[in-house]
């Protein structure tokens, strides 16, 4: 069992194993299930993610009308070939958006680690798939690596916007994705930890302020930027760049920032973008009258 990132990396290095393998073995120990059962369950999660990405790329619209169609726009933009960012990054962004647009449309997604942050991990996975050509097992292992870092965050800080702001949701998801990208690209366990740290420390303080209390605006676009953040952080770590602040200390800092964050900025729709004039107008249009957020 590992309790923090330092212990996770140490186990991987001492046993000369990938982080994904350490996580698989821990699941076997904790659940009492066989390796085959655990791998099959994660394969099922992967299939759900894949279907959500495909559905979002094809085009969906939420019932509120706030979100939908942006993943399609990005894919069409990529096809034109005159984009400014890298194609893999934009593909990751599009597929992250696709997943969260499906969530907004009440479709089936896999929480990674939450529904509101469900786009980052699959978005980056299915983008780097086109670059790295992994086997299906390697894609499943990507999810176990992401899960290992998510496990640490969940047990040492928080992963919900209501508890710690969007830094705890999209921030954690982006860090999980960055670590998993590094392993799939052939990086070391230590580099995965640095990728997680680099990602998360650049999302510290991110508030949770859903317009009209719905997990759509700005959530979908935050998943987009979380995916881009994860991709760049993974490249930085693979280049040999290290986080001067250890990963566990970054997670602890995120926890302390979340504790100090006012309730108005933690999924209550009382502050931030949710309290702008346009947001209040949208809220009134969707629900017929403003929500009494003070009840």
Buried (B, 14 or more C-beta within 10 A) or exposed (E): EBEBBBBBBBBBEEEEBBBBBBBBBBBBEEEEBEEEEBBEBBBEBBEBBBBBBEBBBEBBEBEBEBBBBBBBEBBEEBEEEEEEEBEBBBBBBBBBBBBBBBBBBEBEBBBBBBBBBBBBBBBBBBBBBEBBEBEEEBBBBBBBBBBBBBBBBBEBBBBBBBBBBBBBBBBBBBBBBBBBBBBBBEBBBBBBBBBBBBBBBBBBBBBBBBBBBBBBBBBBBBBBBBBBBBBBBBBBBBEEEBBEBBBBBBBBBBBEBBEEBEEBBBBBBBBBBBBEEEBBEBBEEBEEEEBEBEE
